[in-house]
Amino acid sequence: MELLTAPSTDQLETFPNPNPGRNYTIEIICPEFTSMCPKTGQPDFGTITFSYTPNLKCVELKSLKLYLQRYRNQGIFYEVVVNRLLDDFISICQPIRCKVIGSFTPRGGISTNVTCTYELASNSTEG
């Protein structure tokens, strides 16, 4: 069985936005996200939702899926992972705006949702 390496933006691919002159929203829902609690080593499960307005690039979905699978064996807190997902997404796609929501399943009777947002300083189509 192949051991998955750590997640990296090198794993994410993009393609040209087919409508760069129009602001529209792409929502990607990833209901099978898994990572590990860094304190207990127990698996954490959640749904990650990316909602973004592309600038010049869109994320390629298969590469996003494979990138997210790399978190499976990572000991990482919810707050850290959602912020990192947003940072990596911005770095590779350079969207006009982006929101990443991590909705994690209950552990000990507590559900956790973490939301991180980004908006380009100027609404231009710079590359």
NORPE-V199783 format. One record per pair of residues at least 4 apart in sequence whose C-alpha atoms are under 8 Angstrom apart, sorted by the first residue. I is the first residue (numbers start at 1). J is the second residue. Records with the same first field share a line. If there is no record, write none. Layout:
I = J / J
This chain:
4 = 70 / 73
5 = 70
6 = 70 / 71 / 74
7 = 11 / 67 / 68 / 70 / 71
8 = 12 / 67 / 88
9 = 67 / 88 / 89 / 91 / 92
11 = 63 / 64 / 66 / 67
12 = 59 / 60 / 63 / 64 / 67 / 92
13 = 59 / 60 / 63 / 64 / 92
14 = 57 / 58 / 59 / 60 / 92 / 93
15 = 57 / 58 / 59 / 60
16 = 56 / 57 / 58
17 = 54 / 55 / 56 / 57 / 58
20 = 54 / 55 / 56 / 125
21 = 125
23 = 53 / 54
24 = 53 / 54
25 = 51 / 52 / 53 / 54
26 = 50 / 51 / 52 / 53 / 54
27 = 49 / 50 / 51 / 52
28 = 49 / 50 / 51
29 = 47 / 48 / 49 / 50
30 = 47 / 48 / 49 / 65
31 = 46 / 47 / 48
32 = 45 / 46 / 47
33 = 45 / 46 / 47 / 48 / 68 / 69 / 71 / 72
34 = 43 / 44 / 45 / 46 / 69 / 71 / 72
35 = 43 / 44 / 45 / 71 / 72 / 73 / 74 / 75 / 76
36 = 41 / 42 / 43 / 44 / 72 / 73 / 74 / 75 / 76
37 = 41 / 42 / 43 / 44 / 75 / 76 / 77
38 = 74 / 75 / 76 / 77
39 = 75
41 = 75
44 = 104 / 105
45 = 104 / 105
46 = 102 / 103 / 104 / 105
47 = 101 / 102 / 103 / 104
48 = 100 / 101 / 102 / 103
49 = 99 / 100 / 101 / 102
50 = 98 / 99 / 100 / 101
51 = 98 / 99 / 100
52 = 95 / 96 / 97 / 98 / 99
53 = 95 / 96 / 97 / 98
54 = 58 / 93 / 94 / 95 / 96 / 97
55 = 93 / 94 / 95 / 96 / 125 / 126 / 127
56 = 93 / 94 / 95 / 125 / 126 / 127
57 = 93 / 94 / 95
58 = 93
59 = 63 / 64 / 92 / 93
60 = 64
61 = 65
62 = 66
63 = 67
64 = 68
65 = 69
66 = 70
67 = 71
68 = 72
70 = 74
76 = 80 / 81
77 = 81
78 = 82 / 102 / 104 / 114
79 = 83 / 114
80 = 84
81 = 85
82 = 86 / 100 / 101 / 102 / 114 / 115 / 116
83 = 87 / 116
84 = 88
85 = 89 / 100
86 = 90 / 98 / 99 / 100 / 116 / 117 / 118
87 = 91
88 = 92
89 = 93 / 94
90 = 94 / 95 / 98
94 = 127
95 = 119 / 120
96 = 119 / 120 / 123 / 124
97 = 117 / 118 / 119 / 120
98 = 117 / 118 / 119
99 = 115 / 116 / 117 / 118
100 = 115 / 116 / 117
101 = 113 / 114 / 115 / 116
102 = 112 / 113 / 114 / 115
103 = 111 / 112 / 113 / 114
104 = 111 / 112 / 113
105 = 111 / 112
106 = 110 / 111 / 112
107 = 111
